[in-house]
Amino acid sequence: MAEVGPVADQVTSYFYALLFTRHPDLRALFPAAMDTQRDRLLKALLTAAEHIDHTDVLVSYLKNLGRGHRKYGTRPEHYPAVGECLIASLSRYASAIWDEETEAAWVRTYTTISQVMIDAAAEDELRAPAWWFAEVVSHDLRTPDIAVVTVRPDQPYPFLAGQYTSLETPWWPRIWRHYSFASAPRSDGLLSFHVKAVPAGWVSNALVHRARPGDMLRLGPPAGSMTVDHTTDSGLLCLGGGTGIAPIKALVEDVAEHGRRRPVEVFYGARTDHDLYDIDTMLRLQQTHPWLAVRPIVDQRAQLPDAVREYGPWNEYDAYLSGPPGMIRSGVDVLRDAGIPEGRIRHDSVEELVAAAAGD
């Protein structure tokens, strides 16, 4: 990994060139423009290989990937082709240290990784479609760059509050992005997402500025483990930064529906008042539920985790974090220092989950 790190761009370019030259039929599984996709597959493979010893975190990560790959049309026979090109790319760019032993280790690693993904996809195929069609039924522009998009799936879509899905628009085929569900499962079957248009974000800009009622989107399977444990009475400490408030709102609704009066403390972070686009909804929930406290934290530097230190103690709470990767990183550190055990800190940033496991 140290050998290929500094030349990761070249490794990536060579890997795809090799894949599409040796296996031209696989090109159709990828988006027409590769710039947004380019690093993702290789990065996922390298992340998985690097953390091969952190079995629990890794297996759940790989199962999600395996299930999610069904929507691209990935089949079991595609995996050996990817493995062959991965190993050829690594051997070329790590030639100074590559030997038979290294190759054997990578073959073993890739075989293990791909088998977990293949098995998860096969199991999923028995009970769920590869994707769902969903019609946009409402589009609520909350700020010039944040929209709440509500869709109706074409068939039942089972998920848990706190989870997320991948979403594809008709304007950018085969380009999928992750969005959290902004409510607990509803009796009418509708799903809502909070989307912020980011610079050069193809999917986010399409959803905020182009999508209208009647447009058809595609949804991948639900994923993620940031869900409420209803077997315990522990309080919930929730940190939501920006549109990261969406799954936090879903968790609050989930606790309310289960009727258990558990204390729920929500810290809603934003850089400006303007960014607190969903504060009215959260305050209405607070008025309805005496066990809920909502604390808006407005800070130019978005130092949400620091604000959490002033309250507490938190050692009796389960913690949930959703927002930008930097916020999750600092949040995990602050919560550990506050005495919350690692196993009770939940979030779905894969890199952070893997890094947290690596720190154990």
Backbone hydrogen bonds in HBPLUS format (Angstrom, degrees):
<---DONOR---> <-ACCEPTOR-->    atom                        ^
c    i                          cat <-CA-CA->   ^        H-A-AA   ^      H-
h    n   atom  resd res      DA  || num        DHA   H-A  angle D-A-AA Bond
n    s   type  num  typ     dist DA aas  dist angle  dist       angle   num
A0005-GLY N   A0001-MET O   2.90 MM   4  5.81 141.2  2.05 148.3 158.1     1
A0007-VAL N   A0004-VAL O   3.06 MM   3  5.40 138.0  2.25 108.9 121.0     2
A0008-ALA N   A0005-GLY O   3.20 MM   3  5.14 151.5  2.29 119.8 115.3     3
A0010-GLN N   A0007-VAL O   3.02 MM   3  5.46 116.3  2.44 108.4 122.9     4
A0011-VAL N   A0007-VAL O   2.98 MM   4  6.31 161.8  2.01 158.0 164.0     5
A0012-THR N   A0008-ALA O   2.88 MM   4  6.08 161.3  1.92 151.1 155.9     6
A0013-SER N   A0009-ASP O   2.99 MM   4  6.26 167.5  2.01 151.4 154.3     7
A0014-TYR N   A0010-GLN O   2.90 MM   4  6.02 166.6  1.92 152.1 156.2     8
A0015-PHE N   A0011-VAL O   2.84 MM   4  5.97 157.7  1.89 148.9 155.7     9
A0016-TYR N   A0012-THR O   3.07 MM   4  6.38 167.1  2.08 158.9 159.7    10
A0017-ALA N   A0013-SER O   2.97 MM   4  6.12 161.9  2.00 149.8 155.7    11
A0018-LEU N   A0014-TYR O   2.87 MM   4  6.00 161.5  1.90 151.5 156.3    12
A0019-LEU N   A0015-PHE O   2.90 MM   4  6.10 160.1  1.94 147.7 153.9    13
A0020-PHE N   A0016-TYR O   2.89 MM   4  6.03 171.0  1.90 156.2 157.5    14
A0021-THR N   A0017-ALA O   2.99 MM   4  6.01 138.2  2.17 138.2 149.5    15
A0022-ARG N   A0018-LEU O   2.87 MM   4  5.91 172.0  1.87 154.6 157.3    16
A0023-HIS N   A0019-LEU O   2.82 MM   4  5.58 145.9  1.94 137.9 148.6    17
A0026-LEU N   A0023-HIS O   2.93 MM   3  5.79 161.2  1.97 128.4 133.5    18
A0027-ARG N   A0024-PRO O   3.16 MM   3  5.58 156.0  2.22 110.6 117.4    19
A0029-LEU N   A0026-LEU O   2.97 MM   3  5.58 159.9  2.01 117.8 124.3    20
A0030-PHE N   A0027-ARG O   3.07 MM   3  5.65 162.8  2.10 117.9 123.3    21
A0037-GLN N   A0034-MET O   3.04 MM   3  5.13 125.5  2.35 101.3 116.3    22
A0038-ARG N   A0034-MET O   2.74 MM   4  5.37 148.4  1.83 166.1 169.8    23
A0040-ARG N   A0037-GLN O   2.84 MM   3  5.52 140.5  1.99 124.3 136.6    24
A0043-LYS N   A0039-ASP O   2.86 MM   4  5.73 155.6  1.92 150.6 158.9    25
A0044-ALA N   A0040-ARG O   2.90 MM   4  6.03 158.5  1.94 148.8 154.5    26
A0045-LEU N   A0041-LEU O   3.00 MM   4  6.30 159.8  2.05 151.8 157.2    27
A0046-LEU N   A0042-LEU O   2.85 MM   4  6.10 163.3  1.88 155.8 160.4    28
A0047-THR N   A0043-LYS O   2.81 MM   4  5.95 160.1  1.85 150.1 156.1    29
A0048-ALA N   A0044-ALA O   2.97 MM   4  6.10 163.3  2.00 146.1 150.9    30
A0049-ALA N   A0045-LEU O   2.91 MM   4  6.14 161.2  1.95 147.6 153.1    31
A0050-GLU N   A0046-LEU O   2.88 MM   4  5.97 159.6  1.92 148.8 154.5    32
A0051-HIS N   A0047-THR O   3.18 MM   4  6.37 140.7  2.34 143.2 152.4    33
A0051-HIS N   A0048-ALA O   3.22 MM   3  5.35 130.6  2.47  96.8 109.3    34
A0052-ILE N   A0049-ALA O   3.37 MM   3  5.10 154.2  2.44 111.6 107.1    35
A0054-HIS N   A0051-HIS O   3.00 MM   3  5.60 160.9  2.04 120.6 126.3    36
A0058-LEU N   A0054-HIS O   2.97 MM   4  5.92 167.6  1.99 166.2 167.6    37
A0059-VAL N   A0055-THR O   2.78 MM   4  5.74 168.4  1.79 158.5 161.2    38
A0060-SER N   A0056-ASP O   3.28 MM   4  6.46 165.3  2.31 147.2 150.8    39
A0061-TYR N   A0057-VAL O   3.05 MM   4  6.23 155.6  2.11 147.5 154.9    40
A0062-LEU N   A0058-LEU O   2.82 MM   4  6.05 163.7  1.84 158.4 162.3    41
A0063-LYS N   A0059-VAL O   2.87 MM   4  6.02 156.4  1.93 148.1 154.7    42
A0064-ASN N   A0060-SER O   3.12 MM   4  6.26 161.4  2.15 143.4 148.0    43
A0065-LEU N   A0061-TYR O   3.03 MM   4  6.35 154.9  2.10 143.9 151.3    44
A0066-GLY N   A0062-LEU O   2.78 MM   4  6.03 162.6  1.80 153.3 157.8    45
A0067-ARG N   A0063-LYS O   2.89 MM   4  6.14 164.5  1.91 154.4 158.0    46
A0068-GLY N   A0064-ASN O   2.83 MM   4  5.93 162.1  1.86 148.1 154.1    47
A0069-HIS N   A0065-LEU O   2.84 MM   4  5.99 141.9  1.98 149.5 158.9    48
A0070-ARG N   A0067-ARG O   3.22 MM   3  5.75 156.7  2.28 110.7 117.5    49
A0071-LYS N   A0068-GLY O   3.33 MM   3  6.13 149.9  2.43 117.3 121.9    50
A0072-TYR N   A0069-HIS O   3.08 MM   3  5.47 150.7  2.17 108.7 117.2    51
A0074-THR N   A0069-HIS O   3.44 MM   5  5.79 160.1  2.48 151.1 146.9    52
A0073-GLY N   A0070-ARG O   2.93 MM   3  5.23 154.0  2.00 109.3 117.9    53
A0078-HIS N   A0075-ARG O   2.95 MM   3  5.54 160.0  1.99 120.5 127.0    54
A0079-TYR N   A0076-PRO O   3.23 MM   3  5.81 148.2  2.33 113.4 120.7    55
A0082-VAL N   A0078-HIS O   3.27 MM   4  6.63 158.0  2.32 153.6 159.4    56
A0083-GLY N   A0079-TYR O   2.96 MM   4  6.22 163.4  1.99 157.7 162.7    57
A0084-GLU N   A0080-PRO O   2.90 MM   4  6.06 160.4  1.94 151.2 155.8    58
A0085-CYS N   A0081-ALA O   3.18 MM   4  6.42 159.0  2.22 146.1 150.9    59
A0086-LEU N   A0082-VAL O   2.86 MM   4  6.05 149.8  1.96 149.3 158.6    60
A0087-ILE N   A0083-GLY O   2.99 MM   4  6.16 170.5  2.00 154.6 156.0    61
A0088-ALA N   A0084-GLU O   3.03 MM   4  6.18 153.4  2.10 140.5 148.4    62
A0089-SER N   A0085-CYS O   2.99 MM   4  6.05 151.3  2.08 138.7 145.9    63
A0090-LEU N   A0086-LEU O   2.95 MM   4  6.24 163.2  1.98 154.2 158.6    64
A0091-SER N   A0087-ILE O   2.91 MM   4  5.99 162.3  1.95 147.0 152.4    65
A0092-ARG N   A0088-ALA O   3.13 MM   4  6.22 145.3  2.26 136.1 144.7    66
A0093-TYR N   A0089-SER O   3.10 MM   4  6.36 161.5  2.13 151.2 155.2    67
A0094-ALA N   A0090-LEU O   2.78 MM   4  5.69 132.3  2.00 149.7 160.4    68
A0097-ILE N   A0094-ALA O   3.00 MM   3  5.86 149.0  2.09 124.4 131.5    69
A0098-TRP N   A0094-ALA O   2.99 MM   4  5.86 123.0  2.33 146.0 159.6    70
A0103-GLU N   A0099-ASP O   2.99 MM   4  6.27 167.1  2.01 158.1 161.7    71
A0104-ALA N   A0100-GLU O   2.90 MM   4  6.09 160.3  1.93 147.7 153.2    72
A0105-ALA N   A0101-GLU O   2.98 MM   4  6.22 152.4  2.06 145.2 152.5    73
A0106-TRP N   A0102-THR O   2.99 MM   4  6.30 157.3  2.04 153.3 159.1    74
A0107-VAL N   A0103-GLU O   2.87 MM   4  6.13 157.8  1.92 154.0 160.4    75
A0108-ARG N   A0104-ALA O   3.00 MM   4  6.19 162.1  2.03 146.1 150.7    76
A0109-THR N   A0105-ALA O   2.91 MM   4  6.11 161.4  1.95 146.2 151.8    77
A0110-TYR N   A0106-TRP O   2.82 MM   4  5.95 172.6  1.83 153.8 155.9    78
A0111-THR N   A0107-VAL O   2.93 MM   4  6.00 156.1  1.99 145.8 153.0    79
A0112-THR N   A0108-ARG O   3.00 MM   4  6.24 159.2  2.05 149.6 154.7    80
A0113-ILE N   A0109-THR O   2.94 MM   4  6.21 169.4  1.96 157.0 159.7    81
A0114-SER N   A0110-TYR O   2.85 MM   4  5.96 173.9  1.86 154.6 156.6    82
A0115-GLN N   A0111-THR O   3.02 MM   4  6.04 152.2  2.10 142.2 149.9    83
A0116-VAL N   A0112-THR O   3.21 MM   4  6.47 158.3  2.26 151.3 155.7    84
A0117-MET N   A0113-ILE O   3.27 MM   4  6.58 158.7  2.31 148.2 153.8    85
A0118-ILE N   A0114-SER O   2.83 MM   4  6.03 161.2  1.86 153.4 158.7    86
A0119-ASP N   A0115-GLN O   2.91 MM   4  6.01 166.5  1.93 150.1 153.8    87
A0120-ALA N   A0116-VAL O   3.03 MM   4  6.17 157.4  2.09 143.1 149.5    88
A0121-ALA N   A0117-MET O   3.01 MM   4  6.21 157.1  2.07 147.1 153.1    89
A0122-ALA N   A0118-ILE O   2.97 MM   4  6.21 158.7  2.01 149.6 155.5    90
A0123-GLU N   A0119-ASP O   2.98 MM   4  6.17 160.3  2.02 150.4 155.4    91
A0124-ASP N   A0120-ALA O   2.96 MM   4  6.10 156.0  2.02 143.7 150.7    92
A0125-GLU N   A0121-ALA O   2.93 MM   4  6.09 144.6  2.05 145.4 154.7    93
A0126-LEU N   A0123-GLU O   3.27 MM   3  5.64 145.1  2.40 103.7 112.6    94
A0127-ARG N   A0124-ASP O   3.01 MM   3  5.56 151.0  2.10 112.4 120.7    95
A0128-ALA N   A0124-ASP O   2.93 MM   4  5.86 137.2  2.12 163.4 176.2    96
A0132-TRP N   A0219-LEU O   2.89 MM  87  5.08 155.0  1.95 143.6 151.6    97
A0219-LEU N   A0132-TRP O   2.79 MM  87  5.08 160.4  1.83 149.9 156.4    98
A0154-ASP N   A0133-PHE O   2.75 MM  21  5.49 145.1  1.87 165.2 160.8    99
A0134-ALA N   A0217-LEU O   2.91 MM  83  5.17 155.5  1.97 143.3 142.7   100
A0217-LEU N   A0134-ALA O   2.76 MM  83  5.17 174.0  1.76 157.5 158.9   101
A0135-GLU N   A0152-ARG O   2.98 MM  17  5.18 156.1  2.03 137.4 132.2   102
A0152-ARG N   A0135-GLU O   2.77 MM  17  5.18 150.5  1.86 140.7 149.7   103
A0136-VAL N   A0215-ASP O   2.84 MM  79  5.42 166.5  1.85 163.0 167.7   104
A0214-GLY N   A0136-VAL O   2.79 MM  78  5.41 157.4  1.84 148.5 150.4   105
A0137-VAL N   A0150-THR O   2.79 MM  13  5.76 164.2  1.81 148.4 153.9   106
A0138-SER N   A0150-THR O   3.31 MM  12  5.22 156.7  2.37 138.3 136.3   107
A0150-THR N   A0138-SER O   3.00 MM  12  5.22 174.0  2.01 148.8 150.7   108
A0140-ASP N   A0148-VAL O   2.97 MM   8  5.07 175.4  1.98 145.9 147.3   109
A0148-VAL N   A0140-ASP O   2.82 MM   8  5.07 160.5  1.85 140.9 145.9   110
A0142-ARG N   A0146-ILE O   2.81 MM   4  5.61 133.4  2.02 144.4 159.3   111
A0143-THR N   A0146-ILE O   3.29 MM   3  5.10 161.8  2.32 137.5 139.5   112
A0146-ILE N   A0143-THR O   3.38 MM   3  5.10 160.9  2.42 100.7 105.6   113
A0197-ALA N   A0145-ASP O   2.78 MM  52  5.22 160.6  1.82 153.0 159.6   114
A0147-ALA N   A0195-VAL O   2.92 MM  48  5.37 158.1  1.97 152.0 157.1   115
A0195-VAL N   A0147-ALA O   2.88 MM  48  5.37 175.0  1.88 164.7 166.3   116
A0149-VAL N   A0193-PHE O   2.86 MM  44  5.28 154.6  1.93 155.6 160.0   117
A0193-PHE N   A0149-VAL O   2.86 MM  44  5.28 146.7  1.97 141.3 152.3   118
A0151-VAL N   A0191-LEU O   2.76 MM  40  5.34 160.2  1.80 158.2 164.1   119
A0191-LEU N   A0151-VAL O   2.97 MM  40  5.34 163.6  2.00 153.4 158.8   120
A0163-GLN N   A0160-LEU O   3.09 MM   3  5.80 156.9  2.15 143.2 144.2   121
A0181-PHE N   A0163-GLN O   3.20 MM  18  6.34 166.3  2.21 148.1 149.5   122
A0164-TYR N   A0223-ALA O   2.94 MM  59  5.55 165.3  1.96 157.1 161.9   123
A0223-ALA N   A0164-TYR O   2.85 MM  59  5.55 151.7  1.93 160.0 165.7   124
A0165-THR N   A0179-TYR O   2.87 MM  14  5.61 161.8  1.90 150.9 153.0   125
A0179-TYR N   A0165-THR O   2.89 MM  14  5.61 156.3  1.95 155.4 162.6   126
A0220-GLY N   A0166-SER O   2.82 MM  54  5.02 161.3  1.86 145.7 147.8   127
A0167-LEU N   A0177-ARG O   2.79 MM  10  5.39 149.6  1.88 142.5 151.3   128
A0177-ARG N   A0167-LEU O   3.09 MM  10  5.39 152.7  2.17 136.5 143.1   129
A0168-GLU N   A0218-ARG O   2.93 MM  50  5.14 160.2  1.97 149.6 153.6   130
A0218-ARG N   A0168-GLU O   3.03 MM  50  5.14 161.6  2.07 146.7 150.2   131
A0175-ILE N   A0172-TRP O   3.22 MM   3  5.80 146.8  2.34 141.4 138.7   132
A0182-ALA N   A0192-SER O   2.85 MM  10  5.33 163.6  1.88 146.2 146.3   133
A0189-GLY N   A0186-ARG O   3.04 MM   3  5.27 159.8  2.08 107.7 113.9   134
A0201-GLY N   A0198-VAL O   2.83 MM   3  5.09 151.7  1.91 140.1 135.4   135
A0205-ASN N   A0201-GLY O   2.95 MM   4  5.81 162.2  1.99 146.3 151.8   136
A0206-ALA N   A0202-TRP O   3.11 MM   4  6.18 154.8  2.17 140.8 148.1   137
A0207-LEU N   A0203-VAL O   2.93 MM   4  6.17 160.4  1.97 154.6 159.6   138
A0208-VAL N   A0204-SER O   2.97 MM   4  6.14 154.8  2.03 147.9 154.6   139
A0209-HIS N   A0205-ASN O   2.79 MM   4  5.65 164.9  1.82 148.8 154.1   140
A0210-ARG N   A0206-ALA O   2.87 MM   4  4.86 145.5  1.99 125.3 133.6   141
A0211-ALA N   A0206-ALA O   2.88 MM   5  6.17 143.5  2.02 162.0 167.8   142
A0215-ASP N   A0212-ARG O   3.03 MM   3  5.84 165.4  2.05 149.8 152.2   143
A0318-ASP N   A0235-GLY O   2.82 MM  83  6.18 163.9  1.85 159.2 158.7   144
A0236-LEU N   A0263-PRO O   2.84 MM  27  6.37 154.8  1.90 153.7 162.0   145
A0265-GLU N   A0236-LEU O   2.82 MM  29  6.20 163.9  1.85 170.9 173.9   146
A0237-LEU N   A0318-ASP O   2.82 MM  81  6.05 166.3  1.84 156.0 158.9   147
A0320-TYR N   A0237-LEU O   2.82 MM  83  6.20 152.5  1.90 160.8 163.6   148
A0238-CYS N   A0265-GLU O   2.78 MM  27  6.06 176.6  1.78 170.3 171.3   149
A0267-PHE N   A0238-CYS O   2.78 MM  29  6.11 170.2  1.79 170.3 172.5   150
A0239-LEU N   A0320-TYR O   2.81 MM  81  6.20 165.0  1.84 167.0 172.2   151
A0322-SER N   A0239-LEU O   2.93 MM  83  6.30 151.3  2.01 165.3 173.8   152
A0240-GLY N   A0267-PHE O   2.94 MM  27  6.28 170.6  1.95 169.1 171.8   153
A0269-GLY N   A0240-GLY O   2.85 MM  29  6.10 157.1  1.90 151.4 158.6   154
A0241-GLY N   A0322-SER O   2.91 MM  81  6.39 160.7  1.95 154.1 160.6   155
A0244-GLY N   A0241-GLY O   2.92 MM   3  4.94 151.0  2.01 127.0 127.5   156
A0242-GLY N   A0269-GLY O   3.07 MM  27  6.33 168.9  2.08 161.8 159.6   157
A0245-ILE N   A0242-GLY O   3.25 MM   3  6.25 156.8  2.30 121.4 123.4   158
A0246-ALA N   A0243-THR O   3.09 MM   3  5.85 169.0  2.10 120.8 123.7   159
A0249-LYS N   A0245-ILE O   2.90 MM   4  6.13 156.4  1.96 159.8 164.7   160
A0250-ALA N   A0246-ALA O   3.22 MM   4  6.59 153.9  2.29 145.0 152.2   161
A0251-LEU N   A0247-PRO O   2.93 MM   4  6.24 148.5  2.03 143.7 151.8   162
A0252-VAL N   A0248-ILE O   3.01 MM   4  6.36 156.0  2.07 152.0 158.0   163
A0253-GLU N   A0249-LYS O   3.06 MM   4  6.37 163.5  2.09 152.9 156.6   164
A0254-ASP N   A0250-ALA O   2.95 MM   4  6.17 149.9  2.05 143.6 152.5   165
A0255-VAL N   A0251-LEU O   2.96 MM   4  6.29 157.9  2.01 153.7 157.9   166
A0256-ALA N   A0252-VAL O   3.00 MM   4  6.27 161.3  2.03 150.4 155.9   167
A0257-GLU N   A0253-GLU O   2.88 MM   4  6.13 155.5  1.94 149.4 155.6   168
A0258-HIS N   A0254-ASP O   3.14 MM   4  6.39 141.5  2.29 142.0 151.7   169
A0258-HIS N   A0255-VAL O   3.19 MM   3  5.25 127.0  2.48  95.3 108.8   170
A0259-GLY N   A0256-ALA O   3.08 MM   3  5.26 150.2  2.17 102.0 111.3   171
A0262-ARG N   A0260-ARG O   2.85 MM   2  5.71 133.1  2.07 109.3  94.7   172
A0264-VAL N   A0291-TRP O   2.97 MM  27  6.22 166.3  1.99 155.8 155.4   173
A0293-ALA N   A0264-VAL O   2.92 MM  29  6.35 160.7  1.96 164.6 169.4   174
A0266-VAL N   A0293-ALA O   2.77 MM  27  6.08 173.6  1.77 170.9 173.2   175
A0295-ARG N   A0266-VAL O   2.72 MM  29  6.06 165.1  1.74 169.3 174.7   176
A0268-TYR N   A0295-ARG O   2.99 MM  27  6.04 159.2  2.03 134.0 140.7   177
A0297-ILE N   A0268-TYR O   2.82 MM  29  5.88 166.1  1.84 145.0 145.5   178
A0270-ALA N   A0297-ILE O   3.01 MM  27  6.39 150.7  2.10 159.7 158.2   179
A0299-ASP N   A0270-ALA O   2.95 MM  29  6.40 158.1  2.00 157.1 162.8   180
A0275-ASP N   A0272-THR O   2.99 MM   3  5.35 137.9  2.17 105.0 116.0   181
A0276-LEU N   A0273-ASP O   2.94 MM   3  5.40 159.1  1.99 113.8 120.7   182
A0279-ILE N   A0276-LEU O   3.20 MM   3  5.44 165.8  2.22 120.0 118.8   183
A0282-MET N   A0278-ASP O   3.20 MM   4  6.54 163.6  2.23 153.0 157.5   184
A0283-LEU N   A0279-ILE O   2.85 MM   4  6.07 156.7  1.91 154.2 160.5   185
A0284-ARG N   A0280-ASP O   2.93 MM   4  6.14 150.7  2.02 146.7 154.7   186
A0285-LEU N   A0281-THR O   3.03 MM   4  6.34 154.9  2.09 148.0 154.6   187
A0286-GLN N   A0282-MET O   3.00 MM   4  6.30 147.5  2.11 140.2 149.5   188
A0287-GLN N   A0283-LEU O   2.98 MM   4  6.29 149.3  2.08 144.8 152.1   189
A0288-THR N   A0284-ARG O   3.12 MM   4  6.39 146.9  2.23 144.3 152.9   190
A0289-HIS N   A0285-LEU O   2.99 MM   4  6.14 147.1  2.10 148.8 157.3   191
A0292-LEU N   A0289-HIS O   3.04 MM   3  5.63 166.1  2.06 124.3 126.9   192
A0302-ALA N   A0299-ASP O   2.76 MM   3  4.84 155.6  1.82 108.8 117.0   193
A0306-ASP N   A0303-GLN O   3.19 MM   3  5.64 127.1  2.48 108.8 121.1   194
A0307-ALA N   A0304-LEU O   3.01 MM   3  5.45 125.9  2.31 111.4 124.4   195
A0308-VAL N   A0305-PRO O   3.07 MM   3  5.24 128.9  2.34  99.6 112.9   196
A0309-ARG N   A0306-ASP O   3.11 MM   3  5.48 136.9  2.30 105.2 116.0   197
A0310-GLU N   A0307-ALA O   3.14 MM   3  5.67 144.6  2.27 109.5 118.2   198
A0311-TYR N   A0308-VAL O   3.13 MM   3  5.60 155.6  2.19 112.3 119.5   199
A0317-TYR N   A0314-TRP O   2.95 MM   3  5.33 162.0  1.98 125.1 126.0   200
A0319-ALA N   A0344-ARG O   2.79 MM  25  6.12 163.1  1.82 169.2 172.8   201
A0346-ARG N   A0319-ALA O   2.79 MM  27  6.01 169.5  1.80 146.2 149.8   202
A0321-LEU N   A0346-ARG O   2.92 MM  25  6.36 156.5  1.97 163.5 171.1   203
A0327-MET N   A0324-PRO O   3.00 MM   3  5.40 121.6  2.35 110.0 124.1   204
A0328-ILE N   A0324-PRO O   3.11 MM   4  6.50 155.8  2.17 153.7 161.2   205
A0329-ARG N   A0325-PRO O   2.89 MM   4  6.16 161.3  1.92 153.4 158.5   206
A0330-SER N   A0326-GLY O   3.04 MM   4  6.30 174.8  2.04 153.8 153.9   207
A0331-GLY N   A0327-MET O   2.76 MM   4  5.73 149.3  1.85 142.2 152.6   208
A0332-VAL N   A0328-ILE O   2.89 MM   4  6.02 160.1  1.93 152.8 155.5   209
A0333-ASP N   A0329-ARG O   3.34 MM   4  6.66 160.8  2.38 146.4 150.9   210
A0334-VAL N   A0330-SER O   2.96 MM   4  6.23 164.1  1.99 153.1 157.2   211
A0335-LEU N   A0331-GLY O   2.91 MM   4  6.07 165.0  1.93 154.8 158.8   212
A0336-ARG N   A0332-VAL O   2.95 MM   4  6.09 156.5  2.01 147.7 154.1   213
A0337-ASP N   A0333-ASP O   3.01 MM   4  6.23 164.3  2.04 149.8 154.2   214
A0338-ALA N   A0334-VAL O   2.94 MM   4  6.19 133.2  2.16 137.3 150.9   215
A0340-ILE N   A0335-LEU O   3.09 MM   5  5.70 163.3  2.12 158.7 153.8   216
A0339-GLY N   A0336-ARG O   2.94 MM   3  5.32 158.6  1.99 111.0 116.5   217
A0344-ARG N   A0341-PRO O   2.87 MM   3  5.54 161.9  1.90 122.9 129.1   218
A0345-ILE N   A0342-GLU O   3.12 MM   3  5.46 161.4  2.15 120.3 119.3   219
A0352-GLU N   A0349-SER O   2.96 MM   3  5.31 116.0  2.38 105.1 120.9   220
A0353-LEU N   A0349-SER O   2.87 MM   4  6.17 158.0  1.92 157.7 165.2   221
A0354-VAL N   A0350-VAL O   2.90 MM   4  6.13 169.5  1.91 161.6 163.4   222
A0355-ALA N   A0351-GLU O   2.86 MM   4  5.99 157.9  1.91 143.3 150.5   223
A0356-ALA N   A0352-GLU O   2.76 MM   4  5.88 155.4  1.82 148.8 155.5   224
A0357-ALA N   A0353-LEU O   2.99 MM   4  6.25 157.1  2.05 146.8 152.7   225
A0358-ALA N   A0354-VAL O   2.88 MM   4  6.14 149.2  1.97 144.5 153.9   226
A0359-GLY N   A0355-ALA O   2.98 MM   4  6.26 133.7  2.20 139.7 151.7   227
A0359-GLY N   A0356-ALA O   3.10 MM   3  5.11 129.6  2.36  93.3 106.9   228
A0360-ASP N   A0357-ALA O   3.13 MM   3  5.36 155.0  2.19 104.8 112.4   229
